[in-house]
């Protein structure tokens, strides 16, 4: 789905900050950012991409059962994640690696999840309210809406203090727009006026189905049918992603109801490591989007602000060190105890799971030490 005249873009393809009526509404959010904030945006995008590449290599080498690439979507994720405040709750799908990093998740938890050594990966309460990955398409939109309903019913928003008021942001892809769960979530969000932002990363392909087949209109326009304001943003523009999301979250937490953001971006890699995108999309299309690389665009912008080669070289070194550390720690992951399958099903011991745990232990011991 192509950009429309209403698409919010703050950085041109050449990395020039836009001025004029279309940008004026959002520039105050950018003006409030300091040099360290802007450099953090770049660092997060570069490190995430290097992590993504390393994880894909680990999967090809048999260290992971599956990998879900995020290459090309870094700006949408980094901008929106930094727009959230510490008290907000973030509900991801399964491709939000940059968001996880921004919220302080040890991404070895993502590696463990896709290696099969953990069922969850991290504790949301210890990761700035970044909830668990959800592989069932669009089911996280219901989880997020339910949580946002709880915030509203408990009076934890619209108090007049944006540093205390809570909000929710939920991430999903364009394929989720064809799922019933998302549409039900939109119904309840509108009915209960939840403090929530629906953040659609439109990467143009729901596995092998193009978004042009899924919808005859821009996806952000669908939210109007539920009574939820929608907006489309250039998802390869990290500043636009930040500003629009910060505005939407602030409005939601202040009591203005839910918001819907469609971030136009592109999945440069495969849907997952088990997918072959050459079977359904052209190289010409791919190269058009490669030329819109969000990291290169933002680097051009930072250079116009005076950042020199030394900064970008330091970030590149940091990314390489991060990737090396992830590789080392991945190879050090041992085989988890089978107790994990039983110990966390219920909050307290349960006779059925206790019996199953004992049976499996007896069964494994029957093979002896040589097995």
C-alpha positions as CSV (number, residue, x, y, z in Angstrom):
1,X,0.0,0.0,0.0
2,X,1.6,3.2,-1.1
3,X,2.1,6.4,0.9
4,X,-0.8,8.9,0.8
5,X,-0.8,12.6,0.9
6,X,-1.6,12.3,4.6
7,X,1.5,10.2,5.4
8,X,3.5,11.9,8.2
9,X,7.2,12.2,7.3
10,X,9.7,14.4,9.1
11,X,12.9,13.2,7.5
12,X,13.2,13.2,3.7
13,X,14.9,10.3,1.9
14,X,18.1,12.4,2.0
15,X,17.9,12.9,5.8
16,X,16.7,16.5,5.7
17,X,14.3,17.6,8.5
18,X,11.1,18.8,6.9
19,X,9.5,22.1,7.7
20,X,6.0,23.5,6.9
21,X,2.4,22.9,7.9
22,X,2.5,19.1,7.6
23,X,5.5,18.8,10.0
24,X,4.8,21.7,12.4
25,X,2.4,19.7,14.6
26,X,5.1,17.1,15.4
27,X,8.3,19.2,15.4
28,X,7.9,20.2,19.1
29,X,8.3,16.5,20.0
30,X,11.6,16.4,18.0
31,X,12.8,19.8,19.5
32,X,12.5,18.3,22.9
33,X,15.1,15.6,22.1
34,X,18.7,16.1,23.0
35,X,21.8,15.0,21.1
36,X,22.1,12.0,23.3
37,X,18.6,10.9,22.5
38,X,19.2,11.2,18.8
39,X,22.5,9.2,19.0
40,X,20.7,6.6,21.1
41,X,18.1,6.2,18.2
42,X,20.9,5.5,15.8
43,X,22.8,3.2,18.2
44,X,19.6,1.1,18.9
45,X,18.9,0.7,15.2
46,X,22.4,-0.3,14.3
47,X,22.9,-2.8,17.2
48,X,19.5,-4.3,16.6
49,X,20.3,-5.0,12.9
50,X,23.6,-6.5,13.8
51,X,21.9,-8.7,16.4
52,X,19.3,-9.7,13.8
53,X,22.0,-10.8,11.3
54,X,23.9,-12.7,13.9
55,X,20.8,-14.5,15.1
56,X,20.0,-15.4,11.5
57,X,23.5,-16.9,11.0
58,X,23.1,-18.9,14.2
59,X,19.8,-20.4,12.9
60,X,21.5,-21.4,9.7
61,X,24.2,-23.1,11.7
62,X,21.7,-25.2,13.6
63,X,21.8,-23.2,16.8
64,X,18.2,-22.0,16.6
65,X,15.0,-23.8,15.5
66,X,13.7,-20.6,13.9
67,X,14.6,-17.0,13.4
68,X,12.2,-14.0,12.7
69,X,14.1,-11.2,11.0
70,X,13.3,-7.5,11.6
71,X,15.7,-5.9,9.1
72,X,14.2,-2.8,7.6
73,X,11.7,-2.2,10.4
74,X,14.2,-0.7,12.9
75,X,13.0,2.9,12.6
76,X,9.3,2.1,13.3
77,X,10.3,0.0,16.3
78,X,13.0,2.3,17.8
79,X,11.0,5.5,17.4
80,X,7.8,4.1,18.8
81,X,9.5,2.3,21.7
82,X,11.3,5.5,22.8
83,X,8.0,7.3,22.6
84,X,6.6,5.1,25.4
85,X,7.1,6.1,29.0
86,X,8.4,3.8,31.7
87,X,5.0,3.1,33.2
88,X,3.5,2.1,29.8
89,X,2.9,-1.5,28.9
90,X,4.1,-2.8,25.5
91,X,2.7,-5.9,23.9
92,X,4.8,-7.3,21.0
93,X,4.1,-9.8,18.3
94,X,7.3,-11.8,17.5
95,X,9.4,-9.4,15.4
96,X,9.9,-6.5,17.8
97,X,13.6,-7.1,18.7
98,X,14.4,-3.4,18.7
99,X,11.5,-2.7,21.1
100,X,12.8,-5.4,23.4
101,X,16.2,-3.8,23.5
102,X,14.9,-0.4,24.2
103,X,12.9,-1.7,27.1
104,X,16.0,-3.4,28.6
105,X,15.2,-7.0,27.7
106,X,18.3,-9.3,27.6
107,X,17.8,-10.4,24.1
108,X,19.3,-13.8,24.9
109,X,15.8,-14.4,26.1
110,X,14.6,-14.1,22.4
111,X,17.4,-16.5,21.4
112,X,16.3,-18.9,24.1
113,X,12.7,-18.8,23.0
114,X,13.5,-19.6,19.4
115,X,16.1,-22.2,20.4
116,X,13.5,-23.9,22.6
117,X,15.2,-23.5,25.9
118,X,12.5,-21.3,27.4
119,X,8.7,-21.0,27.0
120,X,8.7,-17.2,27.7
121,X,12.1,-15.6,27.7
122,X,11.8,-12.8,30.2
123,X,9.8,-11.4,33.1
124,X,7.8,-8.4,31.9
125,X,7.9,-6.9,35.4
126,X,11.7,-6.8,35.2
127,X,11.8,-5.5,31.6
128,X,9.9,-2.1,31.8
129,X,6.6,-3.8,31.2
130,X,7.6,-5.4,27.8
131,X,5.3,-8.4,27.6
132,X,6.1,-11.7,26.1
133,X,6.3,-12.5,22.4
134,X,3.1,-13.9,20.9
135,X,3.3,-16.1,17.9
136,X,-0.5,-16.6,17.5
137,X,-1.3,-13.9,15.0
138,X,-3.2,-10.9,16.5
139,X,-3.9,-12.6,19.8
140,X,-1.7,-10.0,21.6
141,X,-4.1,-7.3,20.5
142,X,-6.8,-8.8,22.8
143,X,-4.3,-9.2,25.6
144,X,-3.3,-5.6,25.3
145,X,-6.9,-4.3,25.1
146,X,-7.8,-6.3,28.1
147,X,-4.9,-4.8,30.0
148,X,-5.8,-1.3,28.8
149,X,-9.4,-1.9,30.0
150,X,-8.0,-2.8,33.4
151,X,-6.0,0.5,33.5
152,X,-9.1,2.5,32.7
153,X,-11.3,0.6,35.2
154,X,-8.7,1.0,37.9
155,X,-8.4,4.8,37.3
156,X,-4.7,4.6,36.4
157,X,-5.0,7.1,33.5
158,X,-6.5,10.6,32.9
159,X,-5.3,11.8,36.3
160,X,-3.7,14.9,34.7
161,X,-0.2,13.7,35.4
162,X,1.5,12.3,32.2
163,X,4.4,11.0,34.2
164,X,2.0,8.8,36.2
165,X,-0.8,8.0,33.8
166,X,-0.4,4.6,32.1
167,X,-1.1,3.6,28.6
168,X,-0.7,0.5,26.4
169,X,0.9,0.1,23.0
170,X,0.4,-3.1,21.0
171,X,2.4,-4.1,17.9
172,X,1.2,-6.2,15.0
173,X,1.7,-6.6,11.3
174,X,-0.5,-6.1,8.3
175,X,-1.5,-9.8,8.2
176,X,-3.2,-9.2,11.6
177,X,-5.7,-6.9,9.9
178,X,-7.3,-9.9,8.4
179,X,-7.7,-11.7,11.8
180,X,-10.9,-11.6,13.9
181,X,-8.9,-11.1,17.1
182,X,-7.7,-7.6,16.1
183,X,-11.2,-6.5,15.0
184,X,-12.6,-7.7,18.3
185,X,-9.9,-5.8,20.1
186,X,-10.8,-2.6,18.2
187,X,-14.4,-3.0,19.1
188,X,-13.7,-3.3,22.9
189,X,-11.0,-0.6,22.8
190,X,-13.5,1.8,21.2
191,X,-16.4,0.7,23.6
192,X,-14.3,1.2,26.7
193,X,-12.2,4.1,25.4
194,X,-9.0,2.4,26.5
195,X,-5.7,4.2,27.0
196,X,-4.1,2.4,24.1
197,X,-2.3,2.8,20.8
198,X,-2.6,0.1,18.1
199,X,0.8,0.2,16.2
200,X,0.6,-1.5,12.9
201,X,3.9,-2.2,11.2
202,X,2.8,-2.5,7.6
203,X,5.8,-4.4,6.1
204,X,3.7,-5.1,2.9
205,X,3.7,-8.9,3.1
206,X,1.7,-11.3,5.3
207,X,4.1,-14.1,4.6
208,X,3.4,-14.5,0.9
209,X,0.2,-12.4,0.6
210,X,0.7,-8.7,-0.4
211,X,-1.2,-6.0,1.5
212,X,-2.7,-4.9,-1.8
213,X,-4.7,-8.2,-1.8
214,X,-5.6,-7.9,1.9
215,X,-7.1,-4.4,1.7
216,X,-8.4,-2.1,-1.1
217,X,-7.8,1.0,1.1
218,X,-4.9,2.2,3.3
219,X,-5.1,0.1,6.4
220,X,-5.1,3.1,8.8
221,X,-8.5,4.2,7.3
222,X,-10.1,1.0,8.7
223,X,-9.9,2.2,12.3
224,X,-12.4,5.0,11.6
225,X,-15.1,2.4,11.2
226,X,-14.6,1.5,14.8
227,X,-14.6,5.1,15.9
228,X,-10.8,5.2,16.5
229,X,-8.7,8.0,15.0
230,X,-6.1,6.6,12.6
231,X,-2.9,8.0,11.1
232,X,-0.3,6.8,8.6
233,X,3.4,7.5,9.2
234,X,6.6,6.8,7.2
235,X,7.8,3.9,9.3
236,X,11.3,4.2,7.9
237,X,11.5,7.7,9.5
238,X,12.6,7.2,13.1
239,X,11.7,10.8,14.0
240,X,8.2,10.6,12.6
241,X,7.6,7.2,14.3
242,X,8.7,8.7,17.6
243,X,6.7,11.9,17.3
244,X,3.4,10.4,16.1
245,X,3.6,7.6,18.7
246,X,4.4,10.0,21.6
247,X,1.5,12.2,20.6
248,X,-0.9,9.2,20.4
249,X,0.2,7.7,23.7
250,X,0.0,11.0,25.5
251,X,-3.6,11.5,24.1
252,X,-4.6,8.0,25.1
253,X,-3.2,8.2,28.7
254,X,-4.9,11.6,29.1
255,X,-8.3,10.0,28.5
256,X,-8.9,10.8,24.8
257,X,-9.4,7.1,24.0
258,X,-7.5,4.7,21.7
259,X,-5.4,5.6,18.6
260,X,-4.4,3.7,15.6
261,X,-1.0,4.2,13.8
262,X,0.0,2.5,10.5
263,X,3.8,2.7,10.0
264,X,4.7,2.1,6.4
265,X,7.9,0.0,6.3
266,X,9.2,-3.1,4.6
267,X,10.3,-6.6,5.5
268,X,13.8,-6.8,3.8
269,X,14.3,-10.4,4.9
270,X,12.1,-13.4,4.9
271,X,9.0,-13.8,7.0
272,X,11.0,-16.3,9.0
273,X,14.0,-18.4,8.4
274,X,11.6,-21.1,7.0
275,X,10.4,-18.8,4.3
276,X,11.7,-18.1,0.8
277,X,10.5,-14.6,-0.3
278,X,12.0,-15.0,-3.8
279,X,9.0,-17.2,-4.5
280,X,6.5,-14.4,-4.2
281,X,8.1,-11.0,-4.6
282,X,10.4,-9.4,-7.2
283,X,13.9,-8.2,-6.7
284,X,13.0,-4.9,-8.2
285,X,10.5,-4.3,-5.4
286,X,13.0,-5.3,-2.8
287,X,15.7,-3.0,-4.1
288,X,13.3,0.0,-4.1
289,X,12.9,-0.5,-0.3
290,X,16.5,-1.3,0.3
291,X,17.2,2.2,-1.1
292,X,14.9,3.6,1.7
293,X,17.1,2.1,4.4
294,X,16.1,3.8,7.7
295,X,19.5,3.6,9.2
296,X,21.2,5.3,6.3
297,X,18.6,8.0,6.2
298,X,19.1,8.8,9.9
299,X,22.8,8.7,9.6
300,X,22.6,11.4,6.9
301,X,20.5,13.5,9.3
302,X,23.0,13.1,12.1
303,X,25.9,14.1,9.9
304,X,24.1,17.3,9.0
305,X,24.0,18.0,12.7
306,X,27.7,17.6,13.0
307,X,28.2,14.0,14.0
308,X,31.5,12.7,12.5
309,X,33.1,9.4,11.5
310,X,34.3,8.7,15.0
311,X,30.7,8.3,16.4
312,X,29.5,6.0,13.7
313,X,32.7,3.9,13.9
314,X,32.2,3.5,17.7
315,X,28.6,2.4,17.2
316,X,29.7,-0.1,14.5
317,X,32.3,-1.6,17.0
318,X,29.7,-1.7,19.7
319,X,27.4,-3.6,17.4
320,X,30.1,-6.1,16.5
321,X,30.9,-6.7,20.2
322,X,27.2,-7.2,20.9
323,X,26.9,-9.8,18.2
324,X,30.0,-11.6,19.4
325,X,28.7,-11.7,22.9
326,X,25.3,-13.0,21.8
327,X,27.1,-15.8,19.8
328,X,29.2,-16.8,22.7
329,X,26.3,-16.8,25.2
330,X,24.1,-18.7,22.7
331,X,26.7,-21.5,22.4
332,X,26.9,-21.7,26.2
333,X,23.2,-22.3,26.6
334,X,22.8,-25.7,28.1
335,X,19.9,-28.1,28.0
336,X,17.1,-26.9,30.3
337,X,15.7,-29.1,32.9
338,X,12.4,-30.8,32.0
339,X,11.1,-29.5,35.3
340,X,10.4,-26.2,33.6
341,X,7.5,-27.9,31.7
342,X,5.7,-28.5,35.0
343,X,6.9,-26.0,37.7
344,X,5.3,-22.9,36.1
345,X,2.0,-24.2,34.9
346,X,0.3,-23.2,38.2
347,X,1.4,-20.7,40.8
348,X,1.4,-23.5,43.4
349,X,2.0,-27.2,43.3
350,X,-0.8,-29.2,41.5
351,X,-1.4,-32.9,41.9
352,X,-1.8,-33.5,38.1
353,X,1.4,-31.8,37.1
354,X,3.3,-33.2,40.0
355,X,2.3,-36.7,39.0
356,X,3.3,-36.0,35.4
357,X,6.6,-34.6,36.5
358,X,7.3,-37.7,38.6
359,X,6.4,-40.0,35.7
360,X,8.7,-38.3,33.3
361,X,11.6,-38.4,35.8
362,X,11.1,-42.2,36.3
363,X,10.8,-42.7,32.5
364,X,14.1,-40.8,31.8
365,X,15.9,-42.7,34.7
366,X,14.9,-46.0,33.2
367,X,17.4,-45.5,30.3
368,X,20.3,-45.4,32.7
369,X,23.4,-43.2,32.6
370,X,24.5,-44.2,29.1
371,X,21.5,-42.7,27.4
